[in-house]
Amino acid sequence: MAKKKFKTLKADLFLQDEDQQSFTNTQIQLLTAVNECGSISSAAKNIGISYKTAWDRIDALNNLSDKPLIQRIAGGKNGGGSKLTNFGREIVKGFTELQEEHNAFVKRLGTSLNSMNDLAKFLRSTTLQTSARNQFRGKITKITRGGINTEIELELNDSTSIVALITNDSAKKMVLKKGNHAVALIKSSWIILSKEKDIATSARNKVEGDISKIEKGQVNSQVSLDLGNEKTLTCIVTNKSVQELKLRRNETAYALFKASSVILMSD
């Protein structure tokens, strides 16, 4: 019986800080490209992804980071662009150094392994996938327990907080505590958009932001709100609503959604 040919060992590296916040090689690759190219469009082309994919990844990175990683610069004499923040550059530098050590380790390990299957049992990991367009990492600032449900207030930045409503049983199982971090998921289709600040509504959350982007489809439009500190909230509204509300870029709008529409994950 012929001996099975040994396959080359490969492994991915992800960086995780003490608060369990992770950065993968794919994310670092985009950060590096932005740093080298000076714009999101050039960076996307450089690494072989679409402009929209690059925007989505950058929004996700900034939304899930305590500090902005990429700062977008408005157009001017040089047409604007994007650049890494000091924090972003520190992450890229640290990850690059770790990647070099990691590659050397995997190479050494691969030459001494007798069973790839045994190794796979130890290296196998799971990845969370969700259809929720909006994912925010924030700090728990308030916990209010009721008879059945618990209200959790999550601070996204200095000016923006959102409230989630979960069952007391869920709050207990997740071991949520004030001062800890959590991740909030909000589907873009669950959000109601308004230009009226004082509109009466039963929605617990009313988030203010400036319209940064409107992407029109055949029936609906995707509207992005800049919440400050490089956080972005995305909403899906009908094209008719965009027209009737007279939504325009750089104008202030308000995103309304129920606390029960926020899915909370422990960090």
C-alpha positions as a Markdown table, in Angstrom:
| # | Residue | x | y | z |
|---|---|---|---|---|
| 1 | Met | 0.0 | 0.0 | 0.0 |
| 2 | Ala | 1.4 | 3.4 | -1.0 |
| 3 | Lys | 2.2 | 5.8 | 1.7 |
| 4 | Lys | -0.1 | 8.8 | 1.7 |
| 5 | Lys | 1.9 | 11.9 | 0.7 |
| 6 | Phe | 2.2 | 14.4 | 3.5 |
| 7 | Lys | 0.5 | 17.7 | 2.9 |
| 8 | Thr | 2.0 | 21.1 | 3.7 |
| 9 | Leu | 0.8 | 22.4 | 7.0 |
| 10 | Lys | -1.0 | 25.8 | 6.8 |
| 11 | Ala | -2.5 | 27.9 | 9.5 |
| 12 | Asp | -4.2 | 31.3 | 9.9 |
| 13 | Leu | -3.3 | 33.8 | 12.6 |
| 14 | Phe | -5.7 | 36.0 | 14.4 |
| 15 | Leu | -4.8 | 38.6 | 17.0 |
| 16 | Gln | -6.9 | 38.8 | 20.1 |
| 17 | Asp | -6.5 | 41.3 | 23.0 |
| 18 | Glu | -7.4 | 40.9 | 26.6 |
| 19 | Asp | -11.0 | 42.0 | 25.8 |
| 20 | Gln | -11.3 | 39.1 | 23.3 |
| 21 | Gln | -11.3 | 41.5 | 20.3 |
| 22 | Ser | -9.8 | 39.8 | 17.3 |
| 23 | Phe | -8.1 | 40.9 | 14.0 |
| 24 | Thr | -7.7 | 38.3 | 11.3 |
| 25 | Asn | -5.1 | 38.2 | 8.5 |
| 26 | Thr | -7.8 | 39.3 | 5.9 |
| 27 | Gln | -8.6 | 42.4 | 8.0 |
| 28 | Ile | -4.9 | 43.3 | 8.4 |
| 29 | Gln | -4.4 | 42.9 | 4.7 |
| 30 | Leu | -7.0 | 45.5 | 4.0 |
| 31 | Leu | -5.5 | 47.9 | 6.6 |
| 32 | Thr | -2.1 | 47.5 | 5.1 |
| 33 | Ala | -3.4 | 48.2 | 1.6 |
| 34 | Val | -5.1 | 51.4 | 2.8 |
| 35 | Asn | -1.9 | 52.5 | 4.5 |
| 36 | Glu | 0.1 | 51.9 | 1.3 |
| 37 | Cys | -2.5 | 53.2 | -1.2 |
| 38 | Gly | -4.0 | 56.1 | 0.7 |
| 39 | Ser | -7.5 | 55.4 | -0.5 |
| 40 | Ile | -10.2 | 52.7 | -0.1 |
| 41 | Ser | -10.8 | 52.3 | -3.8 |
| 42 | Ser | -7.1 | 51.7 | -4.6 |
| 43 | Ala | -6.7 | 49.4 | -1.6 |
| 44 | Ala | -9.7 | 47.3 | -2.7 |
| 45 | Lys | -8.2 | 47.0 | -6.2 |
| 46 | Asn | -4.8 | 46.2 | -4.8 |
| 47 | Ile | -6.0 | 43.1 | -2.8 |
| 48 | Gly | -8.6 | 42.0 | -5.4 |
| 49 | Ile | -11.9 | 42.8 | -3.7 |
| 50 | Ser | -14.7 | 45.1 | -4.7 |
| 51 | Tyr | -15.0 | 48.7 | -3.5 |
| 52 | Lys | -18.2 | 47.9 | -1.6 |
| 53 | Thr | -16.6 | 44.9 | 0.1 |
| 54 | Ala | -13.8 | 47.1 | 1.3 |
| 55 | Trp | -16.2 | 49.7 | 2.6 |
| 56 | Asp | -18.2 | 47.0 | 4.4 |
| 57 | Arg | -15.0 | 45.5 | 6.0 |
| 58 | Ile | -13.8 | 49.0 | 7.1 |
| 59 | Asp | -17.2 | 49.8 | 8.6 |
| 60 | Ala | -17.1 | 46.5 | 10.5 |
| 61 | Leu | -13.6 | 47.1 | 11.7 |
| 62 | Asn | -14.3 | 50.5 | 13.1 |
| 63 | Asn | -17.7 | 49.5 | 14.5 |
| 64 | Leu | -16.1 | 46.6 | 16.5 |
| 65 | Ser | -13.0 | 48.6 | 17.6 |
| 66 | Asp | -12.8 | 50.7 | 20.8 |
| 67 | Lys | -10.7 | 53.2 | 18.7 |
| 68 | Pro | -11.0 | 54.0 | 15.0 |
| 69 | Leu | -8.5 | 52.1 | 12.8 |
| 70 | Ile | -9.1 | 54.0 | 9.6 |
| 71 | Gln | -9.9 | 57.6 | 9.2 |
| 72 | Arg | -11.7 | 58.8 | 6.1 |
| 73 | Ile | -10.7 | 62.3 | 4.8 |
| 74 | Ala | -13.2 | 64.4 | 3.0 |
| 75 | Gly | -12.4 | 65.5 | -0.6 |
| 76 | Gly | -10.4 | 68.7 | -1.0 |
| 77 | Lys | -7.5 | 69.8 | -3.1 |
| 78 | Asn | -6.1 | 66.3 | -3.3 |
| 79 | Gly | -9.5 | 64.6 | -3.7 |
| 80 | Gly | -9.6 | 63.2 | -0.2 |
| 81 | Gly | -8.8 | 59.6 | 0.8 |
| 82 | Ser | -8.3 | 57.3 | 3.8 |
| 83 | Lys | -5.4 | 56.7 | 6.2 |
| 84 | Leu | -4.7 | 54.6 | 9.2 |
| 85 | Thr | -5.0 | 56.1 | 12.6 |
| 86 | Asn | -2.1 | 55.7 | 15.1 |
| 87 | Phe | -4.0 | 52.9 | 16.7 |
| 88 | Gly | -4.4 | 51.2 | 13.2 |
| 89 | Arg | -0.7 | 51.5 | 12.5 |
| 90 | Glu | 0.1 | 49.9 | 15.9 |
| 91 | Ile | -2.2 | 47.0 | 15.2 |
| 92 | Val | -0.7 | 46.4 | 11.7 |
| 93 | Lys | 2.9 | 46.6 | 13.0 |
| 94 | Gly | 2.2 | 44.3 | 15.9 |
| 95 | Phe | 0.3 | 41.8 | 13.7 |
| 96 | Thr | 3.1 | 41.7 | 11.1 |
| 97 | Glu | 5.7 | 40.9 | 13.7 |
| 98 | Leu | 3.5 | 38.1 | 15.1 |
| 99 | Gln | 2.8 | 36.8 | 11.6 |
| 100 | Glu | 6.5 | 36.4 | 10.9 |
| 101 | Glu | 7.0 | 34.4 | 14.2 |
| 102 | His | 3.9 | 32.4 | 13.5 |
| 103 | Asn | 5.0 | 31.4 | 9.9 |
| 104 | Ala | 8.3 | 30.3 | 11.2 |
| 105 | Phe | 6.7 | 28.2 | 14.0 |
| 106 | Val | 4.2 | 26.6 | 11.6 |
| 107 | Lys | 7.0 | 25.7 | 9.2 |
| 108 | Arg | 9.0 | 24.0 | 11.9 |
| 109 | Leu | 5.9 | 22.2 | 13.2 |
| 110 | Gly | 4.9 | 21.0 | 9.8 |
| 111 | Thr | 8.2 | 19.1 | 9.3 |
| 112 | Ser | 7.7 | 17.1 | 12.5 |
| 113 | Leu | 4.0 | 16.1 | 12.4 |
| 114 | Asn | 3.0 | 12.5 | 11.7 |
| 115 | Ser | -0.7 | 13.0 | 11.6 |
| 116 | Met | -2.5 | 15.9 | 10.0 |
| 117 | Asn | -5.8 | 14.5 | 11.2 |
| 118 | Asp | -4.7 | 14.6 | 14.9 |
| 119 | Leu | -3.5 | 18.2 | 14.5 |
| 120 | Ala | -6.8 | 19.2 | 12.9 |
| 121 | Lys | -8.7 | 18.2 | 16.0 |
| 122 | Phe | -6.8 | 20.7 | 18.0 |
| 123 | Leu | -6.7 | 23.5 | 15.4 |
| 124 | Arg | -10.4 | 23.3 | 14.4 |
| 125 | Ser | -12.3 | 26.5 | 15.3 |
| 126 | Thr | -15.7 | 27.9 | 14.6 |
| 127 | Thr | -16.6 | 31.2 | 13.0 |
| 128 | Leu | -19.7 | 33.2 | 13.7 |
| 129 | Gln | -21.7 | 34.2 | 10.6 |
| 130 | Thr | -24.8 | 36.4 | 10.8 |
| 131 | Ser | -27.2 | 38.1 | 8.4 |
| 132 | Ala | -27.3 | 41.2 | 10.6 |
| 133 | Arg | -25.7 | 44.1 | 8.6 |
| 134 | Asn | -24.9 | 46.2 | 11.7 |
| 135 | Gln | -22.5 | 44.8 | 14.3 |
| 136 | Phe | -21.3 | 47.0 | 17.1 |
| 137 | Arg | -18.9 | 46.4 | 20.0 |
| 138 | Gly | -19.6 | 48.5 | 23.0 |
| 139 | Lys | -19.2 | 48.8 | 26.8 |
| 140 | Ile | -22.1 | 47.9 | 29.1 |
| 141 | Thr | -22.9 | 51.1 | 31.0 |
| 142 | Lys | -26.3 | 50.2 | 32.6 |
| 143 | Ile | -28.2 | 47.0 | 33.5 |
| 144 | Thr | -31.8 | 47.2 | 34.5 |
| 145 | Arg | -33.5 | 44.0 | 35.5 |
| 146 | Gly | -37.3 | 43.6 | 35.4 |
| 147 | Gly | -39.6 | 40.7 | 36.3 |
| 148 | Ile | -39.1 | 38.9 | 33.0 |
| 149 | Asn | -36.6 | 40.9 | 30.9 |
| 150 | Thr | -33.4 | 42.8 | 31.4 |
| 151 | Glu | -32.5 | 46.1 | 29.7 |
| 152 | Ile | -28.9 | 46.5 | 28.7 |
| 153 | Glu | -27.4 | 49.8 | 27.7 |
| 154 | Leu | -24.4 | 49.7 | 25.5 |
| 155 | Glu | -22.1 | 52.7 | 24.8 |
| 156 | Leu | -20.7 | 52.7 | 21.3 |
| 157 | Asn | -18.9 | 56.0 | 21.6 |
| 158 | Asp | -19.0 | 59.3 | 23.6 |
| 159 | Ser | -22.3 | 60.4 | 22.0 |
| 160 | Thr | -24.0 | 57.2 | 21.0 |
| 161 | Ser | -25.6 | 54.4 | 23.1 |
| 162 | Ile | -28.1 | 51.7 | 22.2 |
| 163 | Val | -30.4 | 49.7 | 24.4 |
| 164 | Ala | -31.1 | 45.9 | 24.1 |
| 165 | Leu | -33.9 | 44.0 | 25.8 |
| 166 | Ile | -33.2 | 40.4 | 26.6 |
| 167 | Thr | -34.7 | 37.8 | 28.9 |
| 168 | Asn | -33.4 | 37.5 | 32.5 |
| 169 | Asp | -32.4 | 34.0 | 31.8 |
| 170 | Ser | -30.3 | 35.1 | 28.8 |
| 171 | Ala | -28.7 | 37.8 | 30.9 |
| 172 | Lys | -27.8 | 35.3 | 33.6 |
| 173 | Lys | -26.3 | 32.8 | 31.1 |
| 174 | Met | -24.3 | 35.5 | 29.3 |
| 175 | Val | -22.9 | 36.7 | 32.7 |
| 176 | Leu | -23.3 | 40.3 | 31.6 |
| 177 | Lys | -21.8 | 42.9 | 33.9 |
| 178 | Lys | -21.5 | 46.7 | 33.9 |
| 179 | Gly | -18.1 | 47.7 | 32.5 |
| 180 | Asn | -17.8 | 44.6 | 30.4 |
| 181 | His | -18.0 | 44.6 | 26.6 |
| 182 | Ala | -20.7 | 43.1 | 24.4 |
| 183 | Val | -21.6 | 42.9 | 20.7 |
| 184 | Ala | -24.9 | 44.2 | 19.4 |
| 185 | Leu | -26.4 | 42.9 | 16.1 |
| 186 | Ile | -29.1 | 44.9 | 14.4 |
| 187 | Lys | -30.6 | 44.0 | 11.0 |
| 188 | Ser | -30.8 | 46.9 | 8.6 |
| 189 | Ser | -34.3 | 46.1 | 7.7 |
| 190 | Trp | -35.5 | 46.5 | 11.3 |
| 191 | Ile | -34.5 | 50.2 | 11.4 |
| 192 | Ile | -36.9 | 53.0 | 10.7 |
| 193 | Leu | -35.4 | 56.2 | 9.4 |
| 194 | Ser | -36.7 | 59.7 | 10.1 |
| 195 | Lys | -35.5 | 63.3 | 9.7 |
| 196 | Glu | -37.6 | 64.5 | 12.7 |
| 197 | Lys | -35.8 | 64.6 | 15.9 |
| 198 | Asp | -38.9 | 64.9 | 18.2 |
| 199 | Ile | -41.0 | 62.3 | 16.4 |
| 200 | Ala | -43.2 | 60.3 | 18.8 |
| 201 | Thr | -42.5 | 56.5 | 18.6 |
| 202 | Ser | -42.5 | 53.4 | 20.8 |
| 203 | Ala | -39.0 | 52.5 | 19.6 |
| 204 | Arg | -36.6 | 52.5 | 22.6 |
| 205 | Asn | -33.6 | 53.5 | 20.4 |
| 206 | Lys | -33.2 | 56.8 | 18.5 |
| 207 | Val | -29.7 | 57.1 | 17.1 |
| 208 | Glu | -28.6 | 60.4 | 15.5 |
| 209 | Gly | -26.2 | 60.5 | 12.6 |
| 210 | Asp | -25.3 | 62.2 | 9.4 |
| 211 | Ile | -26.1 | 60.5 | 6.1 |
| 212 | Ser | -22.8 | 59.5 | 4.6 |
| 213 | Lys | -24.0 | 57.3 | 1.7 |
| 214 | Ile | -27.2 | 56.4 | -0.2 |
| 215 | Glu | -27.0 | 53.3 | -2.5 |
| 216 | Lys | -30.1 | 53.0 | -4.6 |
| 217 | Gly | -31.4 | 49.7 | -5.8 |
| 218 | Gln | -34.5 | 48.8 | -7.9 |
| 219 | Val | -36.9 | 48.8 | -5.0 |
| 220 | Asn | -34.9 | 49.7 | -1.8 |
| 221 | Ser | -32.0 | 52.0 | -0.9 |
| 222 | Gln | -29.2 | 51.3 | 1.6 |
| 223 | Val | -28.6 | 54.4 | 3.7 |
| 224 | Ser | -25.5 | 54.7 | 5.9 |
| 225 | Leu | -25.4 | 57.0 | 8.9 |
| 226 | Asp | -22.1 | 58.4 | 10.3 |
| 227 | Leu | -22.4 | 58.1 | 14.1 |
| 228 | Gly | -19.1 | 59.7 | 14.8 |
| 229 | Asn | -15.8 | 58.1 | 15.8 |
| 230 | Glu | -15.8 | 56.2 | 12.5 |
| 231 | Lys | -19.0 | 54.2 | 13.5 |
| 232 | Thr | -21.5 | 53.6 | 10.8 |
| 233 | Leu | -25.1 | 52.4 | 11.0 |
| 234 | Thr | -26.8 | 51.0 | 7.8 |
| 235 | Cys | -30.5 | 51.1 | 7.2 |
| 236 | Ile | -32.7 | 49.7 | 4.3 |
| 237 | Val | -35.6 | 51.9 | 3.2 |
| 238 | Thr | -37.7 | 52.0 | 0.1 |
| 239 | Asn | -36.7 | 54.3 | -2.8 |
| 240 | Lys | -40.1 | 56.0 | -2.3 |
| 241 | Ser | -39.3 | 56.7 | 1.3 |
| 242 | Val | -35.9 | 58.2 | 0.3 |
| 243 | Gln | -37.8 | 60.5 | -2.1 |
| 244 | Glu | -40.6 | 61.4 | 0.3 |
| 245 | Leu | -38.2 | 62.1 | 3.2 |
| 246 | Lys | -35.9 | 64.0 | 0.9 |
| 247 | Leu | -32.9 | 62.2 | 2.2 |
| 248 | Arg | -29.6 | 63.8 | 1.2 |
| 249 | Arg | -26.0 | 63.2 | 1.9 |
| 250 | Asn | -24.5 | 65.1 | 4.8 |
| 251 | Glu | -27.9 | 65.8 | 6.3 |
| 252 | Thr | -28.9 | 64.7 | 9.8 |
| 253 | Ala | -31.2 | 61.7 | 10.2 |
| 254 | Tyr | -32.5 | 59.5 | 13.1 |
| 255 | Ala | -32.5 | 55.7 | 13.1 |
| 256 | Leu | -35.3 | 54.2 | 15.2 |
| 257 | Phe | -35.5 | 50.6 | 16.3 |
| 258 | Lys | -36.9 | 48.6 | 19.3 |
| 259 | Ala | -34.7 | 47.4 | 22.1 |
| 260 | Ser | -36.1 | 43.9 | 21.4 |
| 261 | Ser | -34.7 | 44.2 | 17.8 |
| 262 | Val | -31.2 | 44.3 | 19.2 |
| 263 | Ile | -29.5 | 40.9 | 19.4 |
| 264 | Leu | -26.8 | 40.9 | 22.1 |
| 265 | Met | -23.7 | 38.7 | 22.3 |
| 266 | Ser | -21.3 | 38.5 | 25.2 |
| 267 | Asp | -17.8 | 39.5 | 24.2 |
